[in-house]
Amino acid sequence: MQKADLINLVIVRSPGTPEQLKKLRQQLSWKTIAELGQIVDEQNVQIRAEAVPAPSPRVAGGGLHRIFQIPINGKVAVRNEAAERIIEGWVDEIRGDVLSPEWFIQVLKETPQLANQLQWQSADVLDPKKRRAAEAAQDRADHEVFEETAKRSGLYAINEANWNVLHSVLGSGLNETLIRHAVESGQVGLTPATPQALAEWAQGDAEQRQAWLVDQASPEQLREAARQEAEERRIQAQQEFVRKQEQAAREREAASGKGQLPEFNQVTGEKLDSTFFNKLSVVNREEFRRWVTRYGGQTIIDRMRGIR
């Protein structure tokens, strides 16, 4: 989730007048993605806490629990809060209904269409051996997603420590979007991939793509691949040209004897960073040009990029 999405989510969930929400949005804009993710997580906890109602006396009796263990045509109902509320809503207290497996079976016999209100899963989940096998298969699938996401994103190293942390926080049923958000937002802290691992992954991707082009790609796909490669070479050549031009400008400015750009404005005390120069270039272009003349255009550009 991008920073703007996180801010919008916090604003939507926050009470206040339009003016108060506008002020809140300004405050949130200064926060990092990790800080915004923490705020969203805290809101999620509060929302879940407020959404859980007090337990019904019928739930405490254990009848509801046993209902989710009753096979109906080889399937059992998926247990969650929504399913519990739905089943409780079927109870006719005037008729003296009591939550029990027998009552559940009878209700579905009398009104079969009620089953469509619930989610169902294979009754194999009641078999300990089959359940363990299903959990093991899910773990294998999750681990593959964990590894593939690491290779595609380069966000973290593939090791058991990272896997255990990620799996313990996010649980089962992983996908790349979920993992990326958790890592990029700071929800989980993982050790980064080494340069050697990143190089090996890139080499592996290149070899797989080459094998695909040779063995499986259609003529149209081959033409598209050639076009993409030509475009990538053009972009790389352009970037290399710009890099050389900028390096030459740095060397010229260093040889000209221009002073070193300070970290702070000695007159106002402002930090001389991208915020300062971006604002100055808009509100006072003459003053901005004087800074460029005094310290060099490339020096100012590098400072605006946060390079030096």
GIZI-V703039 format. One record per backbone hydrogen bond with DSSP energy under -1.0 kcal/mol. NH is the residue of the N-H (numbers start at 1). CO is the residue of the C=O. Records with the same first field share a line. If there is no record, write none. Layout:
# GIZI-V703039
NH=CO / CO
This chain:
# GIZI-V703039
6=2
7=3
8=4
9=5
10=6
11=7
12=8
13=9
14=11
21=17
22=18
23=19
24=20
25=21
26=22
27=23
28=24
29=25
30=27
31=28
36=32
37=33
38=34
39=35
40=36
41=37
42=38
43=39
44=40
45=41
46=42
47=43
48=44
49=45
50=46
51=47
60=56
62=59
66=62
67=63
68=64
69=66
70=67
72=75
75=72
76=121
78=119
84=80
85=81
86=82
87=83
88=84
89=85
90=87
91=88
97=92
104=100
105=101
106=102
107=103
108=104
109=105
110=106
111=107
114=111
115=112
116=113
117=114
118=115
121=76
123=74
125=122
126=123
127=124
131=127
132=128
133=129
134=130
135=131
136=132
137=133
138=134
139=135
140=136
141=137
142=138
143=139
144=140
145=141
146=142
147=143
148=144
149=145
150=146
151=147
152=148
153=149
154=150
157=191
163=159
164=160
165=161
166=162
167=163
168=164
169=165
170=166
171=167
179=175
180=176
181=177
182=178
183=179
184=180
185=181
187=182
188=182
198=194
199=195
200=196
201=197
202=198
203=199
204=200
205=201
206=202
207=203
208=204
209=205
210=206
211=207
212=208
213=209
214=210
215=211
216=212
217=212
222=218
223=219
224=220
225=221
226=222
227=223
228=224
229=225
230=226
231=227
232=228
233=229
234=230
235=231
236=232
237=233
238=234
239=235
240=236
241=237
242=238
243=239
244=240
245=241
246=242
247=243
248=244
249=245
250=246
251=247
252=248
253=249
254=250
255=251
256=252
258=253
265=270
269=265
272=263
273=271
277=273
278=274
279=275
280=276
281=277
283=279
284=280
288=284
289=285
290=286
291=287
292=288
293=289
294=290
295=291
296=292
300=296
301=297
302=298
303=299
304=300
305=301
306=303
307=302
